[in-house]
Amino acid sequence: MKTRIRWRRWAAGGVGALLAGVLLPQIVVPLAAWGRTFDRPEDLPARHVGLVLGTSKYLASGRVNRYYLYRIDAAEAAYKAGKVRVLLLSGDNSSVSYDEPTTMKEDLLERGIPAEQLVLDYAGFRTLDSVVRAAEVFGTRQFTLISQPFHNERAIFLARTRGLDAAALNARDVTGRSGLKVQGREVLARVKAVLDVLRGKGPKFLGEPVDVPE
């Protein structure tokens, strides 16, 4: 009987620890971003660099990814409102046929953003990589993140744990079934973000410093 009670206590303790490990990041991450995210570009603090977090332009179905489209909309709005002077386009370029930063650049050029104000980060494989490389490679410790609200919160959390000063412009979010799927994945992404911070994980690549235009 005593052994059975002991096992039950251990099981209860394990479940409690697991729940805490999942739930705590859902509290800590948004708290880190409190008061630092903005829905309208005119409300943003002026920053030299806007860090646009990349994603695929197209879905597997061939349709345009609305997460991507809305981020491009927000990047254009932040620049044309005069709230950022340079857009740092950070995304995945892990193969010759997949190049998020160049795709973002092409679309922003079509919207009238000058080429000299667009800087590409080809090694933004993860949000952590994009945030850390903004400081360590591109030399900016104060910037405005541009992505959806849930993503901005996680990116601000990662930035602040590195001593970086990050605000964010919230791109329009995506609703419906696809939005729910992404929100579900975000729960685990926040757990991983906290674990990465605790383990002191860094980006996959750093490299030589890159100058950002004035």
C-alpha positions in Angstrom: 0.0 0.0 0.0 2.8 2.4 0.9 4.5 1.7 -2.4 1.3 2.4 -4.3 0.8 5.7 -2.5 4.4 6.7 -3.2 4.1 6.0 -6.9 0.9 8.0 -7.0 2.7 11.0 -5.4 5.5 10.7 -7.9 3.1 10.5 -10.8 1.2 13.5 -9.5 4.4 15.4 -9.0 5.5 14.5 -12.6 2.2 15.7 -14.1 2.3 18.9 -12.1 5.9 19.6 -13.3 4.8 18.9 -16.9 1.9 21.2 -16.6 4.0 23.9 -15.1 6.6 23.5 -17.8 3.9 24.0 -20.4 1.8 26.7 -18.7 4.6 28.9 -17.3 5.9 30.0 -20.8 2.4 31.0 -21.8 2.5 33.5 -19.0 6.2 34.6 -19.1 6.4 35.3 -22.8 3.4 37.7 -23.1 4.5 39.4 -19.9 7.9 40.2 -21.4 6.1 41.9 -24.3 3.6 43.8 -22.2 3.4 47.4 -23.5 5.9 46.8 -26.3 3.6 45.7 -29.1 1.5 48.1 -31.3 -1.3 47.6 -33.7 -0.9 50.9 -35.6 2.3 52.1 -37.1 1.7 55.7 -36.0 1.8 54.5 -32.4 5.3 52.9 -32.7 8.4 54.5 -31.2 10.7 55.6 -33.9 13.6 53.1 -34.5 16.3 52.9 -37.1 15.7 49.2 -37.9 12.6 47.2 -38.5 13.2 43.5 -38.2 10.8 41.6 -40.5 10.5 38.0 -39.5 10.3 35.7 -42.5 7.9 32.9 -43.5 7.1 31.1 -46.7 5.2 33.2 -49.3 3.2 30.2 -50.6 1.4 27.4 -48.8 1.7 23.8 -49.9 -1.6 24.3 -51.8 0.1 27.0 -53.9 -2.0 29.8 -52.4 -0.4 32.9 -51.0 0.4 32.6 -47.3 -1.6 35.3 -45.5 0.9 35.4 -42.6 3.5 36.4 -45.2 1.3 38.9 -47.0 0.2 40.7 -43.8 3.8 41.0 -42.7 4.8 42.6 -45.9 1.8 45.0 -45.5 3.0 45.9 -42.0 6.6 46.4 -43.1 5.5 48.7 -45.8 3.3 50.6 -43.4 6.0 51.0 -40.7 8.5 52.3 -43.3 6.1 54.7 -45.0 4.9 56.1 -41.6 8.6 57.0 -41.0 8.8 54.7 -37.9 11.7 52.7 -39.3 14.4 53.8 -41.8 15.8 50.4 -42.7 14.0 47.0 -43.0 16.1 44.0 -42.0 14.5 41.0 -43.8 15.4 37.9 -41.9 14.4 34.5 -43.1 15.4 31.0 -44.3 17.7 30.5 -47.3 18.6 27.0 -46.6 18.6 25.9 -50.2 19.0 27.5 -53.7 15.3 27.0 -54.4 14.1 28.5 -51.1 14.9 32.1 -50.3 12.6 34.0 -47.9 14.7 37.2 -47.6 15.0 37.8 -51.4 11.3 37.1 -51.9 10.5 39.7 -49.2 12.8 42.2 -50.9 11.2 41.7 -54.3 7.7 42.3 -52.9 8.8 45.4 -50.9 10.6 46.8 -54.0 7.3 46.5 -55.9 5.7 48.6 -53.1 8.2 51.4 -53.5 10.6 50.7 -50.7 14.1 51.8 -51.9 16.6 48.9 -52.4 19.3 50.7 -50.4 17.0 50.6 -47.3 16.5 46.8 -47.5 19.0 44.6 -45.8 18.9 40.8 -46.1 19.7 38.3 -43.4 19.9 34.9 -45.1 20.4 32.9 -41.9 17.2 33.7 -40.0 16.3 30.0 -39.7 14.5 30.5 -36.4 13.1 33.4 -34.5 16.0 33.1 -32.1 18.5 33.3 -35.0 16.9 36.4 -36.4 16.8 38.3 -33.1 20.4 37.4 -32.0 21.8 38.0 -35.5 20.2 41.5 -35.6 22.5 42.4 -32.7 25.5 40.3 -33.2 25.9 40.5 -37.0 24.0 43.6 -38.0 24.9 45.6 -35.0 21.5 46.8 -33.9 20.5 46.4 -30.3 17.3 48.4 -30.6 14.8 47.5 -33.3 11.1 47.1 -34.2 9.9 43.6 -34.9 7.3 43.0 -37.6 5.2 39.9 -37.5 1.9 38.6 -36.1 1.1 39.3 -32.4 1.8 35.9 -31.1 5.2 35.8 -32.9 6.1 39.3 -31.8 5.6 38.4 -28.2 7.9 35.4 -28.4 10.5 37.5 -30.3 10.4 40.3 -27.8 10.9 37.7 -25.0 13.9 36.3 -26.7 15.3 39.8 -27.4 14.9 41.0 -23.8 16.6 38.0 -22.4 19.6 39.1 -24.5 19.4 42.7 -23.2 18.0 44.0 -26.5 15.5 46.8 -26.8 12.7 45.5 -29.0 9.2 46.9 -29.8 6.9 45.4 -32.3 4.3 46.3 -34.9 1.6 43.6 -35.0 0.8 42.5 -38.6 -2.8 41.4 -39.2 -3.4 38.0 -37.7 -4.9 35.0 -39.5 -8.2 33.5 -38.4 -10.0 30.3 -39.2 -8.7 26.8 -39.2 -5.2 27.7 -40.4 -5.0 30.3 -37.6 -6.0 27.8 -35.0 -3.3 25.3 -36.1 -0.6 28.0 -35.9 -1.8 29.1 -32.4 -1.6 25.5 -31.3 2.0 25.2 -32.5 2.8 28.4 -30.7 2.1 26.8 -27.3 5.0 24.4 -27.9 7.1 27.2 -29.6 7.0 29.2 -26.4 8.0 26.2 -24.3 11.0 25.8 -26.6 11.9 29.5 -26.4 12.1 29.4 -22.7 14.2 26.2 -22.8 16.5 27.8 -25.3 17.0 30.7 -23.0 17.7 28.5 -20.0 20.2 26.5 -22.0 21.9 29.5 -23.5 21.2 28.4 -27.0 22.6 30.6 -29.8 21.9 30.9 -33.5 23.0 28.3 -36.1 25.3 30.8 -37.8 26.8 34.1 -36.9 29.6 35.3 -39.3 31.2 38.6 -40.1 29.5 41.9 -39.1 27.3 43.5 -41.8 26.9 47.3 -41.9 23.3 48.6 -41.9 22.8 51.8 -43.9 21.9 55.1 -42.2 
